[in-house]
């Protein structure tokens, strides 16, 4: 049986939308992870309706700050299997449904 979202009073449904970054997995050091998370939040807020532009901003900024060969995927409903350098992976959610994967592979 499928679960449905039943609207509550006031027209809101009972799903919980996260308005804060939720890190699913990361092997980055604390400083790099914090900077990357802030960058991802900024990009997703700036390009709320354009995931491709958000991913490009994240990739270009990470390349400038931490050296070349960074990759970024921003969107909903995707799976991935990647090879990455150790200590250079962040997988997070923002805004409830937007997933962001950032990794370095040279």
C-alpha positions, 0 to 999 in steps of 0.5 A: 500500500502506498503512503499518501501525503494528506493535506493538513489544515491550511493546505500544507501537506505532512511532508517535512522539507529540510531547509538546512543542508543535510550531509548524507556522506562525506570523507572531507576534512571539517574545513573543506566540508564546511566551505563546500556545504556553504558553496552548495547552499549558495549555488542552490539558492542563487539558481533555484530553478536551474540545477545545471547552473548551480552545478557549474558554479559549484564545480568552478568554485571548487576548482579555483579554491582546491585545485582542478578536477572537481565534479558536481551533480545537482538534482532530484531522483538520480543514482550514481556510482563514482570513483573519487580521491580519498578525502574529497567527497560530499553527498548532501541534500538541501531544500528537502528534495535537491541532492548534491554530489561533489567529488574530486577525481584527477 
